[in-house]
Amino acid sequence: MPTAFSYLRFSRPEQMKGDSQRRQLEYSRDWARQKKVPLDETLNLRDLGVSAFRGKNASEGALGLFLEAIATGRVKSGDYLILENLDRLSRDDVFDKALPLVQKIIGSGVNIVTLRTGRVFSRESVREIGALMEMLLELWLANEESVKKSQRLQHAWKVKRSKAKEETLTALAPKWLRRSEDKSHFEPIPNRVRVVRRIFNLAAEGRGAIAIAKSLNADGVPTFGDGKRKAKFWQVSYIKKILANRAVLGEYQPHRMGDGKRRPIGEPVPGYFPAVIDEATFYKAHQGKAERKGRGGRLGERVSNLFSGLLKDARDGSGLVMIDKGNGPALVSNAARTGAGYYISFPYPAFERALIVWGHDLKLADVLPRKATNIEGELAKAEARMADLTRRIKEIQKRLATDDNLSVLMDTVSDFAAQQQEARDTVERLKREQATPEAHAINDLKRLLSSLGRATTDERFGLRIKLRQLLRRLIEDIVVLVVQINKTRVAVADIRLRSGESRKVIIFAGGKPLVLPAGLNDLDVRHPSSWPKALRQPQFQVVDEEAQVVLAMESRGLTRTQIAAELRWSISRVSRLLVRNGKRKSNKKRADDKQQMTWHPAGNGWAKTYKKRRYFVGLGTLASKYPRLVKQQTRDGSMEAANRWWRAQLVSLGGGQEL
């Protein structure tokens, strides 16, 4: 038995306030009773506030659900779809959208009922010319009415936009502004403007959206909004939205809905809103964002690595990351950490101290570009180019209405629009660069470096964020080669500045300079393929003149005390130098020595110190335990038995007499 389904649609939610919804549903029920067809109300076919002009009800609304029900067999051939008019179904273009939609429904065997005319459109009825013409005319009138409404609305908004500099278009405004009582202008909301300025100042100092949100939430700063629309806390997405909104500069960008998305239309209107941020701060904040991009992530509770995102390993080209295995923070190749490169770390504190000293000595000449650029001149050229392209695009748009060669004109407009966007991007970049002159950056860097040493724990966090941001502004990258010379780690850092200049810094982990292997100081660490074979190894043994003298004296058999006396040095100085060159003092016997224990004549046996404990075995014990090995109860006659006894103790200690 056939089933009827009622479809209701309103394009504006306010139409629900009247009696139309109840009336349409009641008419559907009356029709179903008269035709003795059951009305299925379980399938919710209500598109309230959904337009049929662009087919949104069929693509996203309940009508789309009905079409899916037909496809799945939920709605069967012979069933009825009840409408007030065909315009409830579609107001879209007749031949492209509306007619194919009706054909799809009727073609599946579902009959369309229009309550206002009482007409039933089915496969059989639309074969009659009268019914077909009636259907086409109704669809055409629905589309024509919507087109005219759309044109009138677009014209009204075009007139409004043309007067945007003289009066406010709507009550809608950024959350830090409100419309004046006479509706002639917008007024700042002081406490919210202070929050917006704080957000931009923090971004200009180097804080990301996450850090800014944390700061606002920690200080209990109220969020924007009223009533139920007021958020409980600051969201990272909203911070990003504020930072990207050019309304803070006073600009208004008109938009129009298209395919369910807000799309910009026309040029921005400057001066429409009161500006709450100056251009220098706006572009400085965006320059900070550009510098942070791809340079590491969240800061955590402290800024551990001032050079995060700047450091690269000279051997494998991967980033240097910070690790801490209990001996303090160290830098290591990220590739080596995963087993894909040579693992050799360098202590981070020594690295940071050396580069801070380098920063103190940095001069303005180091950071100025090799070829000084006239940013103001370039900016003026880019702005003039953008204005010229805008004028030419408007001229071609006027010709579109009368010129027959539409395809050529459209291609020209598209090409000009791409060039206009390129010019706009150039203007934005130059303004960001203009907001961060090198002289200010150098002065800020030295001021921060001086303040860092005497700052409190709470102050150091903010200072280190600012310092990291300034370093990124001045430095392009730092390529680091870590080697080990004797027992000391050495880092060769090639610092490439954004000006194009490069500086090399040699950093010794122990602080005291060492003699470098020949050629290492002049090595181009950025090009491993050019390294001599002798300098590709990670470890070097280098003996300076002092060490050569001491090693020669030791080789003659002099003790450390005798060497110190002859050179008039302290014994500790001699010991440190020998240890640094691999000469550790040790009285321990190696396990493969001929004699593994020490003869103890007073105790008439053998003794051994192992892991801070002393063990003893007498000649009598050895003779009873190893009678074949003890040839005589003397040192030479029992040494082999003593060695055998000690090797047994290494397996299970406890067989000897502990002293």
C-alpha positions in Angstrom: 0.0 0.0 0.0 1.4 3.5 -0.9 2.5 5.8 1.9 2.5 9.6 1.9 5.3 11.9 3.3 5.0 15.6 4.1 7.9 18.0 3.3 8.0 21.4 4.9 10.6 24.1 4.2 11.1 27.7 5.3 14.0 29.8 4.0 14.0 32.1 7.1 13.6 30.9 10.7 11.3 33.8 11.5 8.6 32.2 9.2 8.2 29.5 11.9 6.7 32.0 14.3 3.4 32.2 12.4 0.8 29.5 11.7 2.3 28.3 8.5 4.0 25.2 9.8 0.9 23.9 11.6 -1.3 24.7 8.6 0.9 22.9 6.1 1.0 19.8 8.3 -2.8 19.9 8.8 -3.4 20.2 5.1 -1.1 17.2 4.5 -3.1 15.1 7.0 -6.4 16.1 5.4 -5.2 15.1 1.9 -4.0 11.8 3.2 -7.4 11.1 4.9 -9.3 12.0 1.8 -7.2 9.7 -0.4 -7.1 7.0 2.3 -3.3 6.9 2.2 -1.4 6.6 5.5 0.8 9.6 6.3 4.2 8.6 7.6 5.5 11.2 10.1 8.4 9.2 11.4 10.7 10.5 8.6 11.4 14.0 9.7 11.2 16.1 6.5 11.6 19.6 8.0 14.0 22.2 6.4 13.5 25.1 8.7 15.6 28.1 7.7 17.1 26.4 4.7 17.0 28.1 1.3 16.1 26.2 -1.9 17.6 29.0 -4.2 21.0 27.3 -4.4 19.8 23.8 -3.7 21.0 23.7 -0.2 17.9 21.8 1.0 18.7 18.9 -1.5 22.5 18.8 -0.7 22.5 19.3 3.1 18.8 19.4 4.3 16.0 17.0 5.0 15.2 16.8 1.3 18.6 15.2 0.8 17.5 12.6 3.5 14.3 11.9 1.5 16.3 11.3 -1.7 18.6 8.9 0.2 15.5 7.1 1.5 14.4 6.6 -2.1 17.8 5.2 -3.0 17.8 2.8 -0.1 14.2 1.6 -0.6 12.8 3.3 2.5 10.5 5.2 0.2 9.1 3.0 -2.5 7.6 3.5 -6.0 4.0 4.6 -5.7 4.5 6.6 -2.5 3.6 10.3 -2.3 5.6 13.4 -1.4 3.3 16.2 -0.3 4.3 19.9 -0.8 2.6 23.2 -0.4 4.0 24.3 -3.8 6.8 23.2 -6.1 8.8 26.2 -4.9 9.2 24.4 -1.6 11.1 21.7 -3.5 13.5 24.0 -5.5 14.0 27.7 -6.5 17.2 26.9 -8.3 17.9 27.2 -12.0 15.1 25.3 -13.9 17.1 23.4 -16.5 20.3 22.9 -14.5 19.0 22.0 -11.1 15.2 22.2 -10.5 13.9 20.0 -13.4 16.6 17.3 -12.9 15.6 17.1 -9.2 11.9 16.7 -10.0 12.7 14.1 -12.7 14.8 12.2 -10.2 11.9 12.0 -7.7 9.2 11.2 -10.3 11.5 8.9 -12.3 11.9 6.7 -9.2 8.1 6.2 -9.1 7.3 8.7 -6.3 4.4 11.0 -6.9 4.6 14.7 -6.0 1.5 16.4 -4.6 1.1 20.2 -4.5 -1.6 21.1 -1.9 -2.3 24.6 -3.3 -3.4 23.4 -6.7 -4.3 19.8 -5.8 -2.2 18.6 -8.7 -0.4 15.2 -8.5 2.7 15.0 -10.7 3.5 11.4 -11.6 5.2 9.5 -14.5 1.8 9.3 -16.3 0.5 12.9 -15.6 3.7 14.7 -16.8 3.3 13.0 -20.2 0.4 15.4 -20.8 1.5 18.7 -22.2 -0.7 20.7 -19.8 0.7 19.1 -16.6 4.3 19.4 -17.9 3.9 23.1 -18.8 2.3 23.8 -15.5 5.2 22.2 -13.7 7.8 24.0 -15.7 6.0 27.4 -15.3 5.8 26.9 -11.5 9.5 26.1 -11.3 10.5 29.0 -13.6 8.4 31.5 -11.5 10.0 30.3 -8.3 13.5 30.7 -9.7 12.7 34.1 -11.2 11.3 35.4 -8.0 14.4 34.3 -6.1 16.8 35.8 -8.7 15.1 39.2 -8.4 15.2 39.1 -4.7 18.9 38.2 -4.8 19.6 41.0 -7.2 17.7 43.6 -5.2 19.5 42.4 -2.0 22.9 42.6 -3.8 22.2 46.1 -5.1 21.1 47.2 -1.6 24.3 45.9 -0.1 26.3 47.5 -2.9 24.8 50.8 -2.1 25.5 50.2 1.6 29.1 49.3 0.9 29.6 52.4 -1.2 28.5 54.5 1.8 30.5 52.4 4.3 32.9 55.3 5.0 29.9 57.6 5.8 27.7 55.3 7.9 27.6 51.9 9.6 26.2 49.0 7.5 25.0 46.7 10.3 25.2 46.4 14.0 27.7 43.6 13.7 31.1 44.6 14.9 34.3 43.1 16.4 33.8 42.1 20.1 36.0 45.0 21.3 33.7 47.6 19.6 30.0 48.5 20.0 27.7 50.5 17.8 26.9 54.1 19.0 23.4 54.9 20.1 22.7 57.1 17.0 24.1 54.2 14.8 26.5 56.5 13.0 29.8 55.0 14.2 31.4 52.4 16.4 32.9 53.0 19.8 35.8 51.0 21.5 35.0 49.1 24.7 38.0 50.2 26.8 38.6 47.0 28.9 38.4 44.8 25.8 40.6 47.0 23.8 43.3 46.7 26.5 43.0 42.9 26.1 43.4 43.1 22.3 46.5 45.3 22.7 47.9 42.8 25.3 47.4 40.0 22.8 49.3 41.8 20.0 52.1 43.0 22.3 52.7 39.4 23.6 52.7 38.1 20.0 55.2 40.8 19.0 57.4 39.7 21.9 57.5 36.2 20.6 54.6 34.4 22.4 52.5 32.0 20.4 48.7 31.6 20.6 49.0 28.8 23.2 51.3 30.9 25.5 49.0 34.0 25.1 45.9 31.9 26.0 47.7 30.5 29.1 48.7 34.0 30.2 45.1 35.4 29.9 43.6 32.4 31.6 46.2 32.5 34.4 45.4 36.1 35.1 41.6 35.5 35.0 41.0 38.0 32.1 37.3 37.9 31.2 36.6 36.5 27.7 34.5 38.4 25.2 30.9 37.7 24.6 27.6 38.0 26.6 25.3 35.6 28.2 25.4 32.0 26.9 27.8 33.1 24.1 30.5 34.0 26.6 33.2 31.4 26.7 34.5 30.1 30.0 38.1 30.5 29.1 40.3 31.8 26.3 40.6 29.4 23.4 43.8 29.2 21.2 41.6 29.4 18.0 40.1 32.7 19.2 43.5 34.2 19.9 44.6 33.3 16.4 41.3 34.8 15.0 42.0 38.1 16.7 45.6 38.2 15.5 44.5 37.6 11.9 41.6 40.2 12.0 42.6 43.4 10.2 39.6 45.1 11.9 42.0 46.0 14.6 43.6 48.4 12.1 40.1 49.8 11.3 39.5 47.9 8.1 36.1 46.3 7.2 36.1 43.5 4.6 32.6 42.9 3.2 31.6 39.2 2.7 29.0 37.3 0.9 27.8 33.7 1.5 28.6 31.3 -1.4 28.4 27.5 -1.3 27.9 27.7 2.5 31.0 29.7 3.0 31.7 33.4 3.7 33.7 34.8 0.9 35.3 38.3 0.7 33.7 40.6 -1.8 35.2 43.8 -3.1 38.1 45.7 -1.5 38.5 46.3 2.2 37.1 49.6 3.5 39.8 51.4 5.5 38.7 53.6 8.5 35.3 51.9 8.9 36.1 50.8 12.4 38.2 52.8 15.0 41.7 51.4 14.9 42.9 49.9 18.2 46.3 48.7 17.1 48.9 50.6 15.2 50.4 49.1 12.0 53.8 48.7 13.4 52.6 46.5 16.3 50.3 44.5 13.9 53.1 43.7 11.5 55.6 43.0 14.3 53.2 40.5 15.7 52.8 38.8 12.3 56.6 38.9 11.7 56.9 37.0 15.0 54.4 34.4 13.8 56.3 34.0 10.5 59.6 33.5 12.4 58.1 30.9 14.7 56.7 28.9 11.8 58.5 25.6 11.6 60.8 26.5 14.5 59.7 24.2 17.3 56.5 24.0 19.3 55.3 24.6 22.8 57.5 26.2 25.4 56.3 24.3 28.5 57.0 25.9 31.8 60.4 27.3 30.8 62.4 28.2 27.7 65.1 25.5 27.9 66.6 26.0 24.5 67.1 29.5 23.3 68.1 28.2 19.8 65.2 25.8 19.2 64.6 25.4 15.5 67.9 27.1 14.5 70.4 24.3 15.2 71.4 21.8 12.6 74.0 18.9 12.8 76.8 19.4 10.3 77.2 15.6 9.6 73.6 14.6 8.8 71.7 17.9 8.4 69.1 17.0 11.0 68.1 19.3 13.8 69.9 19.4 17.1 67.6 18.6 19.9 67.9 18.8 23.6 68.2 15.7 25.8 68.9 15.1 29.5 70.0 11.6 30.6 70.9 12.7 34.2 74.1 14.5 33.4 72.5 17.8 32.5 70.9 19.1 29.2 72.9 18.3 26.1 72.5 18.8 22.3 72.5 15.8 20.0 71.6 15.1 16.4 67.9 14.1 16.0 68.9 11.5 13.4 71.6 10.1 15.7 69.1 9.8 18.5 67.1 7.4 16.3 70.2 5.5 15.2 70.5 7.1 11.8 73.7 9.1 12.5 76.8 9.3 14.6 75.9 9.9 18.3 78.0 12.6 20.0 76.4 15.1 22.3 77.5 18.5 23.5 76.6 20.1 26.9 73.9 22.8 26.3 75.0 25.2 29.2 78.4 25.6 27.7 76.9 26.2 24.2 74.5 28.8 25.5 77.1 30.7 27.5 79.5 30.9 24.5 76.7 32.2 22.2 75.5 34.8 24.7 79.1 36.1 24.8 79.0 36.2 21.0 75.7 38.1 21.2 77.2 40.8 23.4 79.9 41.4 20.8 77.5 41.6 17.9 77.6 44.8 15.9 75.1 46.6 13.7 77.3 46.1 10.7 77.0 42.4 11.2 73.3 42.3 10.8 72.7 44.9 8.1 72.2 43.3 4.6 75.2 43.2 2.3 73.3 45.3 -0.2 71.3 47.8 1.8 67.7 47.7 0.6 65.4 50.7 0.5 62.4 49.1 2.2 60.3 52.4 1.9 61.0 52.7 -1.8 60.2 49.0 -2.4 57.0 49.4 -0.4 55.9 52.5 -2.3 56.5 50.6 -5.6 54.5 47.5 -4.4 51.6 49.7 -3.2 51.5 51.6 -6.5 51.6 48.3 -8.4 48.6 47.0 -6.4 46.6 50.2 -6.9 47.3 50.1 -10.7 46.1 46.5 -10.9 43.0 47.3 -8.9 42.2 50.1 -11.3 42.7 47.9 -14.4 40.6 45.1 -13.0 37.7 47.6 -12.4 38.0 48.9 -16.0 37.8 45.3 -17.4 34.8 44.5 -15.2 32.9 47.5 -16.7 33.7 46.2 -20.2 32.3 42.7 -19.4 28.7 44.1 -19.7 29.2 45.3 -23.3 32.2 43.5 -24.8 31.5 40.3 -26.8 35.0 38.8 -26.2 34.1 37.6 -22.7 36.5 34.6 -22.5 39.6 36.8 -23.2 38.4 39.5 -20.7 37.8 36.9 -18.0 41.3 35.4 -18.5 42.7 38.9 -18.2 40.8 39.6 -15.0 42.0 36.3 -13.6 45.6 37.1 -14.5 45.4 40.6 -13.0 43.8 39.2 -9.8 46.8 36.8 -9.4 49.3 39.7 -9.9 47.3 41.8 -7.5 47.5 39.1 -4.8 51.2 38.8 -5.4 51.6 42.5 -5.0 49.5 42.5 -1.8 51.7 39.7 -0.3 54.8 41.8 -1.1 53.3 44.8 0.6 52.5 42.7 3.7 56.1 41.3 3.8 57.7 44.7 3.4 55.6 46.1 6.2 56.6 43.3 8.5 60.2 43.9 7.7 59.8 47.6 8.2 58.3 47.0 11.7 61.5 45.2 12.9 64.6 47.3 11.9 68.0 45.8 12.6 69.3 48.5 14.9 66.3 48.1 17.3 66.9 44.3 17.2 70.6 44.7 18.2 69.8 47.1 21.0 67.0 44.8 22.3 69.3 41.8 22.1 72.0 43.4 24.2 69.5 44.8 26.7 67.9 41.4 27.2 71.3 39.7 27.6 72.3 42.2 30.2 69.0 41.8 32.1 69.1 38.0 32.0 71.8 37.6 34.6 70.1 39.6 37.3 66.5 38.6 36.6 64.4 36.7 39.1 63.1 33.2 38.3 59.7 34.6 37.3 61.2 37.3 35.1 63.6 34.9 33.3 60.7 33.1 31.5 59.5 36.2 29.8 63.0 37.5 29.1 64.1 34.2 27.5 61.0 34.2 25.3 61.9 37.6 24.0 65.5 36.7 23.6 64.6 33.6 21.6 62.4 35.6 19.4 65.2 38.2 18.8 67.7 35.5 18.0 65.3 34.1 15.4 64.9 37.5 13.9 68.7 38.0 13.5 69.8 34.4 12.8 68.9 32.2 9.8 70.4 29.0 11.2 73.4 27.6 13.1 75.2 24.5 11.7 77.2 22.7 14.5 80.0 20.2 14.2 80.7 18.3 17.5 84.0 16.5 17.9 86.0 15.1 20.8 89.6 16.2 21.2 91.3 14.0 23.8 88.7 13.8 26.5 87.0 17.2 25.8 84.0 17.9 23.6 84.4 20.8 21.1 81.7 22.4 19.0 82.4 24.4 15.8 79.3 26.6 15.2 78.8 28.3 11.9 76.2 31.1 12.5 74.5 32.4 9.4 72.8 35.8 10.0 69.7 36.9 8.0 71.8 39.7 6.6 73.8 37.0 4.7 76.9 37.3 6.9 78.4 34.3 8.6 80.3 34.0 11.9 82.2 31.0 13.3 82.4 30.3 17.0 84.6 27.5 18.6 83.1 26.3 21.9 85.0 24.1 24.4 82.9 22.1 26.8 85.5 22.4 29.6 85.9 26.1 29.0 89.7 25.9 28.6 90.9 26.2 25.0 92.7 23.2 23.4 95.0 22.9 20.5 92.7 22.0 17.5 93.6 19.4 14.9 95.2 21.0 11.8 92.5 22.4 9.5 89.6 22.1 11.9 89.4 25.9 12.5 89.1 26.6 8.8 86.7 23.8 8.0 83.5 24.6 6.1 81.1 22.8 8.3 78.2 23.4 6.0 79.6 21.2 3.2 80.6 17.8 4.6 81.5 16.5 1.1 84.4 19.0 1.0 86.0 17.8 4.3 89.4 16.2 4.2 89.4 12.5 5.2 91.5 13.3 8.2 88.8 15.6 9.6 85.8 13.4 9.1 86.4 11.3 12.2 84.6 12.4 15.4 87.5 11.8 17.8 91.0 13.3 17.8 94.1 12.9 19.9 96.0 16.1 20.0 99.1 16.7 22.2 100.2 20.2 23.0 103.7 21.3 23.9 103.1 21.1 27.7 101.7 17.6 27.3 104.6 16.5 25.1 107.1 17.5 27.8 105.2 15.8 30.6 104.6 12.6 28.6 108.3 12.5 27.7 109.3 12.7 31.4 106.8 10.0 32.3 108.2 7.7 29.6 111.7 8.1 31.2 110.2 6.5 34.4 109.6 9.7 36.5 106.7 9.6 38.9 104.1 12.3 39.0 105.7 13.7 42.2 109.1 13.9 40.5 107.6 15.5 37.4 105.8 18.2 39.5 109.0 19.0 41.4 111.1 19.3 38.3 108.6 21.6 36.5 107.6 23.4 39.7 103.9 22.5 39.1 101.4 21.1 41.5 100.9 17.3 41.4 97.2 17.8 40.5 98.2 19.8 37.4 100.5 17.1 36.3 97.8 14.4 36.9 95.1 16.4 35.0 97.3 16.8 32.0 98.2 13.1 31.9 94.6 12.0 32.4 93.5 14.4 29.6 96.0 12.6 27.4 94.8 9.1 28.4 97.3 8.4 31.1 95.3 7.4 34.1 97.2 6.3 37.3 96.2 2.7 38.3 97.8 0.1 40.5 95.3 -2.5 39.6 96.4 -5.7 37.9 94.6 -6.6 34.7 92.7 -9.9 34.7 95.0 -11.3 32.0 98.2 -10.5 33.9 100.4 -13.4 34.9 99.9 -12.6 38.6 96.3 -11.9 39.4 96.7 -11.6 43.2 99.3 -9.9 45.5 101.7 -11.9 47.6 101.3 -11.3 51.3 104.5 -12.5 52.9 103.4 -11.5 56.5 100.2 -13.6 56.2 102.0 -16.4 54.3 99.4 -16.2 51.5 97.8 -14.1 48.7 95.5 -11.0 48.9 93.2 -9.2 46.5 91.2 -5.9 46.7 88.0 -6.1 44.6 85.1 -3.6 44.7 86.4 -1.9 47.8 86.7 -5.2 49.7 89.9 -7.2 50.5 90.2 -11.0 50.2 92.9 -13.4 51.4 93.8 -17.0 50.9 96.5 -18.8 52.8 99.1 -21.3 51.4 97.5 -24.1 53.5 94.1 -23.6 51.9 95.6 -23.5 48.4 97.6 -26.7 49.0 94.6 -28.6 50.2 92.3 -27.2 47.4 94.7 -27.4 44.5 97.4 -30.0 45.5 98.6 -30.5 42.0 99.1 -26.8 41.3 101.0 -26.0 44.6 104.5 -27.2 43.8 106.1 -25.5 46.8 104.5 -23.4 49.6 106.3 -20.3 48.4 105.3 -17.3 46.3 106.4 -18.8 42.9 105.3 -22.3 43.8 101.7 -21.2 44.7 101.0 -18.4 42.2 99.2 -20.6 39.7 97.0 -22.0 42.4 96.2 -18.5 43.7 95.2 -17.4 40.2 92.8 -20.4 39.9 91.3 -19.6 43.3 90.6 -16.0 42.4 89.0 -16.9 39.1 86.6 -19.1 41.1 85.8 -16.2 43.3 84.8 -14.1 40.4 82.0 -16.6 39.8 80.9 -16.8 43.4 82.7 -14.6 45.9 83.0 -16.0 49.4 85.6 -18.8 49.1 88.5 -16.8 50.6 89.1 -15.3 53.9 87.9 -11.7 53.9 90.2 -9.3 55.7 
